[in-house]
Amino acid sequence: MSPATSLAPLLEHFFMRRLMQERRVSPHTIASYRDTFRLFLRFAQRRLHKPPSTLVFEDIDAPLVSAFLDDLEKERRVSIRSRNLRLTAVHSFFRYAAFELPTHSAQIQRVLAIPSKRFTRTVVRFLTRAEVDALLAAPDQRSWFGRRDHAFMLMAVQTGLRLSEIAGATRGDLVLGATSHVRVIGKGRKERCTPLAKSTAVVLKAWLREPARGDGQILFPNASGERLSVHGVKYLLNKHAAQAAKTCPSLKDKRVTVHLLRHTMALEMLQAGVDRAVIALWLGHESVETTQMYLEATLAMKEQALAKTAPRAGRPVFFRAGDQLLTFLNGL
């Protein structure tokens, strides 16, 4: 019998060599995978009564992974989407292990066979033009923070950038001139340039004249001149959404996020007749099919409009099955 394989060095090589050196995945992906294995190793410690550093690869079998996923849903109350995200990280590690440990192919294939769960996709939520206007008017622009937050939200809703993209943008990423745009590195380390409207460019030009904080590189820094954190962005959006709700009550029932502003921009483009391929390119989507959710959202809007119209009178004609087999099939 061959000796057991220690899990610790294999997992370390997966992160350092596979993800960081070979695939050069984004810091966001590294953080997501790291958090997955933190949760998984703590679960394995409770279940197997072994410290994570003493686990061997043979301990990590399909029943343990399935139990971990069930625990995430039942005990931690995570969504199916989050459960699937954790499974993606585990699958990625086991695909790496398939090359490193071919003698464990049976164990590896059983883990890789664990399926993602299907879930009901909700209709994309977005802000109306009146809600966007109220949100942009909420910051007190007499203060440095107010001017920063106004410029941040305006750029977010006009460009549709992801939170990581806009929070990580630097002053050097802006090109302001006859054709203004912002350069970002998105998912998969793919670079793309997003045009800026003239009104947005004017606001950003004024913002660049503000005294720089920190090393002067970050476009929208916090008070210390460092990059805004996820919690910092959440705080500023919640603050201004609550203020905007005083003049626009419909905002009280909406959780404003950078992703909501991204959806708002995409839907406005779709309603303006912009081709789906252009929207996918603008948003940095891998596939045009990803924009299908915006089509579904606009369909829901049309159905709501239809419900408000007066129905036409019609005369129903009912089908009568003339065969017992058809009657059976129609009753299924």
N, C-alpha and C positions, 0 to 999 in steps of 0.2 A: 504493500500500500504506500502510495507516494505521500510525503509530508504535507501537512496543511499549509495553505498559502495565507500569509498575514494580510489582513485587509488594509491596514494603515499605509504601507508604502504604495500599494496599488492605487488607493484613492488619492494619495498625494501626487503620484505621477499623472493621474487622470486630470487633475486641476492644473498642475504646473506645465506638463508637457503637452497633453492633448488639447486642453481648452486654451491655455494662454499662448503657448509657443506655436503649435501646429495650426489650430483653427483661429487663433487670435480673436476670440469672441469678445463681446463688449463687457465692460465692468458690470453693467446691469445684469447680464446673463450669469456672470461669475457669482454675483451676490445672490441671485435667485437659486442657483444650484447649491451654493454654500448653505443657504438657509434650509434647503430641502434635506441635505445630509446632516445638518445639526439636529433637525427634528427626528430624522430616521434613526440616527445613532442613539439618541436619548430613548427613543421607543425600544430599540433593540436591547439597550442596557436594562430597561425595566422588564422586558419579556424574557431575556436570556440570562439575566443576572450576571452579566459580564461587562467590565469596563470597555468602552469603545476601542481603546488602544490594544486590547487583547483579542478582539474579534478576528476570526479568520474568514476568508471568502466563502468557505463552505457553509458558514452560519447564515449567510444571506441568501435564502432560498425563496421560491415563489410564495409559499404560505406565509412567511414572515413579511414580505413586501405587501401581500394582499391584506394582512392584518393591520399593517401600518396605514394603508389607504383607508380601510374601514374606520380605524381610530381617528383619522383626520376628519372624516365626515360625522361620526357619531359623537365623539368626545370634544373635538375642537370646533365642531360646527362649521367647517369650511365649506365653501360652495363646490359644486361639481367641477366648475372651471378651475378652481384652485387645486382640487384633487388631481385633475388631469395634468396640471402644470408640474406638480410634484412627481407624478409618474413619468413625465417626459425627461426629467433630470435623472431618474433612476434608470430609465431605458438607455439614455445616452451613456451612462457609466457602464452598463452591461454590454453595450455594443463595443465599447473600448475593451472590455474584459474578454470579449470573444476573440480578439486578436492576440491578447497577452496570455490567455489561458485556454487554448483550444481543447485541452483535456477535460474541461468543465463545460463542454458545449451543451450537454443535456440540461444541466442546472440553469445555464444562461438562457437557453431557448424557452424554458418554462417561464422565466421572469419576463422575457421579451414578449411572450404570448399574452401577458395580462393586458386586457384592452382598456382603452379610454372609455369613459362613460358618456353617453349622449345626453344632451340637456336642451331644454327649450330656450331658444334665443329670443330675448325680448326686443321689442321695437326700439330702434335707436332714439335716444332722447336728445333734445337740442333746445336752444334758446330762440325766441322770436326776436325780430329786429328791435322792438320796443324794450325787451328785456336786456339786450346787449347795450342799447343806448343808456339805459338806467345804470347798468353795471359800470360802464366806462365813465359815467358822470359822478359816480360815488366817491372816488378818492379826493381828498382835499389837496389840491395841487399847490397850495401855498407852502407845503412842506416837502422836503426831499423825498420822504417815503411815499407821499401821495403822487408826486411826479413819476417816481420809479414804478409804482403799482399801475398807474394809468398807462404808461408806455408798455409795461409788461403785458397787461391784459389786451391792449390794442394789437400788439404784435402777435399774441397768441391767437386771437380770434380772426385776424386777417391772414395769417400764414398757415394755421392749422398744425403748427409744430407740436411734437410730443413734449411732455414735461421735461424729460432728460435733455432734449435737444435745445429747448429755449433756456433752461436753467444753466446749461453748460456753454451757451453762446458767449463769445468774447467780442470785444469792440472791434478786433481785427476781422471778425467774420462778416461785418457789415460793409457793404459797398453802396455808398450813397452818391448818386449823381444823376445823369440823364436816365439811366436804367438802374434803379436801385434794387438790391437783392440781399439776401442773407444766405451764407454758406453754412451748412450743418453736416455733421456725420451722424447718420441715423442707424437703424438696426442693421446688423450684419456689417458694420463699419462702411456703409455705403455713403458716399458724399453726394449731396444734391444741393442745388441752388433754388431758393424760393423767391419769386418776385415780391417786391414791396409796393403797395399802393402809394401814390404821391402824398396822401394825407398821413399815412403811417410814416413815410420817410421824413416828413416835416417834423413830426413829434420826436422821432429818433434823433434827428439832427440836433434838436434843442436839448435832448437828454444827454447827448455826447458832450455838450458844453458844460455839463455839471462837473464839479470837482471830483476827480477819481478817488475811489477808496481802495485800500489794500494796495495790491501791485498794479491796479489800474487796468487789468486785463478783462475781468468778468464784466459782461454787459449789464446784467441786473444783479449786483451784489447785495449782500445783507449789510447790516450796520458795521460789521467788522471788515467789509471788503471781500468777504469770501462768497463762494457759490451758495445760492439759495438752496436750502434742503427741501425735501418733499414736505416736511411738516411746516416749513416756513411758507411755502407756496400755498399749502392748504389753509394756513392761518389768514394770509392776506386775501384769498378768494372768499373765505367764509365771512371775513370782516366786511368786505365791500358788498357782498351779496346781501347781508343783513341790512346794510345801510340803503342799498338800492331797493330792497323790498318795501321800504317806507313809501316810495313813490310808485313802485310797480309791484303790487301785491302778489302777482302770479309767481314771483321769485321765491316766495316763502316755501313753496312746495317743491323746489328744485335744489338739488345739491350741485353747486357749481364747481367744476373741476376743469383742469386744462384739457382733459379729454372731451369734456362736454363742449368746450369752445372749438375743439378740433372737429367734432361732429357738426356743429353749427355751420362752420365754414364750408364743409363738404356738402351739406344739404343745400346751402345757398348756391353753390356752383352747379349742383345737379338741377335745381329748379330753374337756373338761368340757362339751361340747355348745354352745359359743358359736357363733352364726351367722357364716358367712364374711364377710358384709357388715360385721358389727361388728368382726371382726378386722382387715379391710382399713382400716376407719376408724381403729381404734386405732393401727395401724402407720403410717398416713399413705400407704397405697398409692393409686396413681391408679385402679386397677381391682380389682374383686373377683377377677378371674381370676388376679391375682398370687399369691393365697393358695392356688392350686391345688397348688403344690409341697408345702404342708403336708399336704394330703389324700393325696398320693402317699407322703409319709413315713409317715403313719399306716397306709396300706395295707401298706407294707413291714413295719411292726411286726406287723401282723396275720398276714402271711404267715410271719414268723418264729415266731409263736405257733402257727400251724397246723402248722409243721414239727415242733414238739415233741409234738404229739398223736399218738395211735395211729391209723393210717389204717383206714378201714372197708373190709371185704372187698367187692369188686365183681367183676362179670363183664364183661369187655370185649366189645364187639360191633364188628366192623370193617366199614367201608363198602366195598362192591364196586362199582366203576364199571361200568356196563353199556353204555358207549359210548366209542368211541375218542377222540372229541373231549374228553369229560369226563376220560378218562384222561390226555390231554395236559395239560389245564388243571390237574388235580390234581398233576401232576408238576412244575409250574413253581415 
